């Protein structure tokens, strides 16, 4: 009987998104989980600008899929509200959330800075 599974161990590399998330958390140097949730949301909006992120559910599902983190919808909702108050994201007419240009620039700069530290 032959198995369709490989008979040797293979090495998986981290996705660039996972690396960016790790870099973001390292640069943020925060122990505050809500800050991390806000950062993950911004990272999702940066990396997937054409996704249908119109509520906490698709954001939660994306974070779970990419990072293996289960974040309750109410925490994502709180983070979205905080990000809107900070004017880091917008949702015009209750459509998709979008990262504001200044927040996008700041996030890209933080990612670049963390890469330089490596």
Secondary structure as the mmCIF struct_conf table of DSSP 4:
data_model
#
loop_
_struct_conf.conf_type_id
_struct_conf.id
_struct_conf.beg_label_comp_id
_struct_conf.beg_label_asym_id
_struct_conf.beg_label_seq_id
_struct_conf.end_label_comp_id
_struct_conf.end_label_asym_id
_struct_conf.end_label_seq_id
BEND BEND1 UNK A 4 UNK A 5
BEND BEND2 UNK A 7 UNK A 8
HELX_LH_PP_P HELX_LH_PP_P1 UNK A 11 UNK A 15
HELX_RH_AL_P HELX_RH_AL_P1 UNK A 16 UNK A 28
TURN_TY1_P TURN_TY1_P1 UNK A 29 UNK A 29
HELX_RH_AL_P HELX_RH_AL_P2 UNK A 33 UNK A 47
TURN_TY1_P TURN_TY1_P2 UNK A 48 UNK A 50
BEND BEND3 UNK A 51 UNK A 51
BEND BEND4 UNK A 55 UNK A 55
HELX_RH_AL_P HELX_RH_AL_P3 UNK A 56 UNK A 67
HELX_RH_AL_P HELX_RH_AL_P4 UNK A 73 UNK A 85
TURN_TY1_P TURN_TY1_P3 UNK A 86 UNK A 87
BEND BEND5 UNK A 88 UNK A 88
STRN STRN1 UNK A 89 UNK A 90
HELX_RH_3T_P HELX_RH_3T_P1 UNK A 92 UNK A 94
STRN STRN2 UNK A 98 UNK A 99
HELX_RH_AL_P HELX_RH_AL_P5 UNK A 101 UNK A 117
#
